[in-house]
Amino acid sequence: MPDTPHAAIPPATRTAIRLTALATAALTLFAAQAASGTAPDTAPDAAALRAAVDAAVRPMMAKNDIPGMAVGVTVGGKSFVFNYGVSSKQSGKPVDDRTLFEVGSVSKTFNATLGAKALVEGKLKLSDHPGRHLPALKGHPIDRATLLNLATYTAGGLTLQVPEAVTDEASLMRYLQQWKPDFAPGEKRRYSNPSIGLFGRAAAAAMGRDYADAVESDLLPKLGLRETYLRVPASAMADYATGYDKDDRQAGAPDRAVRVSPGAFDAESYGIKTTAADLVRFMQVNIDPAGLDATTRQAVEATHVGHFQADGMTQGLGWEQYPWPVSLAELQAGNALGRVTTAVQPLAHTPAGPRLFNKTGSTRGFGAYVVFVPTQRIGVVLLGNRSWPITERVNAAYAILGQLQAGKAR
């Protein structure tokens, strides 16, 4: 077959090809650099870092028709945010540093941090059963699980979502009281919103608080997060991006503007809205919590303890972790575990050595990914106002991490 004349290839396509090639090269470079286990020794040049992020992000946006994205990077204690596209297709408003995105299940890491704070304060134990803090559940099958089981999706097979018949607090309690396990607590991991949702609800009850109030008035200020919300105030609504339904794109239908709807355990499981800059700040205090007050620092550190091994992934409180360095294939395999039920092994201690931490998140109209390596002082946040495949999020973030690790983005 003859070569296609360069002039016959549309400019946008040529750009996508070039950027994809750069991203692929970064992945190859990362594999070699990660093996050395060395951290970047200087902060990157912003322009060079922008080029590296462009190479990973722009082809992904084009392929998945993502209207807008914000990408946050931390390296050596410095933070960078790069904005792309629009926060609303209707208004054409560009994504900027104040744009709020839904982060879906990344919210579970905030839930875990609140629960860990209650643990540090002596208000609960991970060995407690939920009925101790929520008496309506005492004596029911779900009360055989511990709070640790709930936080790590090992309670016995709670489903991904609550049933559609659950529409209010009364029906939620009936569902939990009537639930029957598929297997013994601690035997298998099945990713579940009601599982970690109930953990957050029990933690807030142990603190004598409403969950949303405890997060917004206590946890977020202590973490130094000023543009992160469960309930977006009227003063910030103009910054709240519009999400776009991925199912419309796949069906070839016109884009519908969507935002997350209220539901059972929504705050605990997928309710956070935040900026890229605030999420980078959250990532930075996970990398180095020394600047936090003692209780909050210990709570953050407690979320990094590994409790169950599920194939190559270690499940902690909120965060999923891997030995560092980790291959792209291993990271992809671990992030596919949300779709399967996996046998687990309890851990007496967190595995030794450097670790990579990550969490994905999606709502109907948004996608997110957070990944960081504390010993390397590097991390990446991806936020978009359309949900797109997790495999592509992992690929892009891994490429950017590779550039940071290699010191090429300088």
C-alpha positions, 0 to 999 in steps of 0.5 A, a space after each residue: 500500500 502506498 504511503 499516504 501523502 502528508 498533506 492529505 492528512 488533516 492537521 488535527 489528525 497529524 497533531 493527534 498522531 504526534 501527541 499519541 506517539 509522544 505519550 507512548 514514548 513516555 510510557 516506554 521511558 517510564 518503565 526504565 526510569 521507574 526501575 531505578 526508584 529515584 525521585 526527581 531532584 528538581 522542580 520541572 519547568 512549567 512549559 516543559 511540563 505543559 508539553 508532557 501533559 499535552 502529549 498525554 491528554 489532548 489525544 485522549 480528549 479528542 478520542 473521547 469527546 471530553 469537552 473540558 479537563 483540568 490536570 493537576 500535577 505535584 512534583 517535589 512539593 510544587 503544584 501545577 494545574 493545566 486547563 483544557 476546553 470548556 466547562 459548559 458546551 452551552 455557554 462556552 465558558 473555558 475551564 479555569 482554576 476555579 472550575 468544580 468537577 464531580 470526582 465520583 468515587 474519589 470521594 471514598 478517600 475523603 470518607 475513609 479519612 473521616 473514618 480514620 479521624 474518628 479512629 484516631 480520636 478513639 470514637 470507633 475501632 475498625 473491629 466494631 460492628 456497624 450496629 454499635 454506632 447504628 442501633 437499627 442494624 444490630 442483630 441483622 446479618 450485616 452486623 456480622 461484618 466489621 467497619 473494616 470489612 465495610 471500608 474495604 468492600 469485604 463485608 460479604 458481597 454488598 452490591 455496587 449500588 443500592 437497589 432502585 427501590 431505595 428512595 429514602 432513609 427508611 427504605 435504605 435501613 430496610 434494605 440493609 436490615 434485610 440484606 443477606 451475604 453471599 460469602 463470609 466477611 473478609 473472604 472476598 472483595 466486591 466493590 460497593 457503594 453501600 459498603 463504604 457508604 455505610 462505613 462513612 455513615 457509622 463513622 459520622 454517627 460515632 462522632 455524633 455528627 451528620 456525615 456531610 456536616 462532619 466533612 464540610 465543617 471539620 475535615 475539609 478545613 483541617 485538610 486546607 481545602 477551600 474549594 471542595 464541597 459536598 453541597 456546592 454553595 450558591 456562591 460557587 455554582 457559576 464555577 460548577 462544570 456541566 457534565 455530559 453523558 457518555 451514553 449519549 456519545 456512544 449512542 450518537 445522540 445529542 449531548 445531555 447536560 447532567 450533574 449528579 443526582 441525590 441518592 442513598 449514600 451519595 455524599 459518602 460514596 460519590 458526592 465530592 465536587 472540587 477543583 484540580 488545585 484543591 485535589 492536588 492539595 489533598 494529594 500533597 498532604 497524603 504525600 507529606 502530611 507533616 503540616 497537618 495537625 496531629 490528629 488529621 496527620 494520623 488520620 491521613 497516615 491511617 488511610 495508607 495502611 494496607 488491610 487486604 491483598 486482592 491479587 496485585 492490589 492492596 486495599 487500604 482505607 479508600 486508597 488502592 495501593 501497589 508496590 513501587 515501581 509498578 508496571 502499567 499492566 499491573 496498574 491496569 489489572 488492579 483498576 479492573 478489579 472494581 468489576 469483579 469479585 476477588 478473593 482476598 488475603 488479610 494482611 497483618 502489616 502493610 507490605 514493606 517498601 515504596 508504594 503507589 496510591 490511586 483511586 478512580 471516580 466516575 459519575 454519569 457526566 464526569 470522570 476523575 483519577 488520582 495517583 501519587 507516589 509519596 517516596 517520589 513526591 510525584 502525583 497526577 490528578 485528571 478531571 473531566 466533564 465526561 466519563 471516559 474509560 478508566 484504562 485511558 485515564 491510567 495510561 495518561 496519568 502513567 505517561 505523565 508520572 513517567 515524565 516526572 520520574 524521568 526528569 524530562 518535563 524540565 
